[in-house]
């Protein structure tokens, strides 16, 4: 009975949240854009403003998501991530996925149950890490960069992911200051029914490694906390 009530609460909460989003934002079609050398130049200007070299040299990243329910320690050099939520822990190997391990309450899982939990960890990591390091993924394999002329006369950088991650085909329009530093993006993504939803990227910290990373994001009335963000070597 308690589980049924909880499920109904989740469904009603999701419907309410969806309704608030639809009321708060008007759907925007994907803007017209053009690719070329100027788009790549703007992307490089953005990476330079973010001290991309410091991010490249960073080995460990730590953060959490969903109010601390998902917790991560990512070893970029080794290509591994420790993912924890509830009573699950996954030692995720991003290079050799079949070498990943999943545990529940400290006990190793096996078979289909292990595969399911490992895949959930992969999906969560792809989403939750994007909210942490998306500005550094402008030249990932399968990305298309293009320029959008904004209403105020400035230029935005539209990045479309044609492959990789869990939702290929998503597009993000980065809004930059005069120095190329990002302060927000607009999203056209498969899991959100309206296009042009704006999320802030303005709550930055300079981490121990020198890389810029966000502490939180604002989406209208909502705040997405990234928890205790750390980056070090």
Steps between C-alpha positions, in 0.01 A plus 500: 500500500779743591678426170177566306448832677863597433462410131184707469680791667790474254262492201299799626820689578636433151174615340500816710863573416432445132202734513704769674773472237246527217344807664835660576661466158367536150626246250772633272597327176864412452658824373654543160876463514803468277808285538852598406830630627336782698303246703814307585676826586220597741516154660876536549450846652253348746743221595780752547282709735432186704870406532449180302860392552442481876195281443695273265768456765248431777497136607219472758154655503253465786139618513145388572163543332129476577544651843797280579324174413745425218866532603804480274878476514639506145860410421535655154848361445403141577157528337317373808218636715370400842123552489285473813127537561275352768665169598667448160862555412638457148868494410452619144769437238429739212768345279415133556136500611496122546758539777263716707370368833176566685421446867189531713547554872862393453411170333604440135219470245509253213326423173215710365460690826862616484468595131186704573661690787818565300295637210308724738833631632615573143180690417515698825867583449442619142224736614643618832855555373365708211360749751851525643732504197285579194700818419810284446325264254477735203734295282392151605470242226173545313449867591392768254575862592316790342437871549162647590435872473313605814234769531742736680745480208751274675591146395406176673671166456268213406643155570319190373599150613438258215646201686623391841342531843150371568297745289670571167338776295470752785598863437618773738528872424772653717453864602835669562630828635733725300800293612348173387415382852170305516217619724212283374380268229169422333412137439331304226507150645300185452384464861354854530178568304571869439794645314710789623489425874768721657739385772749727671874435511600786728571345841864416431792407725869475420597155622828378650620391155423843351200380296176697507200289606139592591353461849139519382264590217170687492213390277225749565384440860714186538861472618715200409778463756823327400586434863853533636688548173870414497768470230857403583801294394 
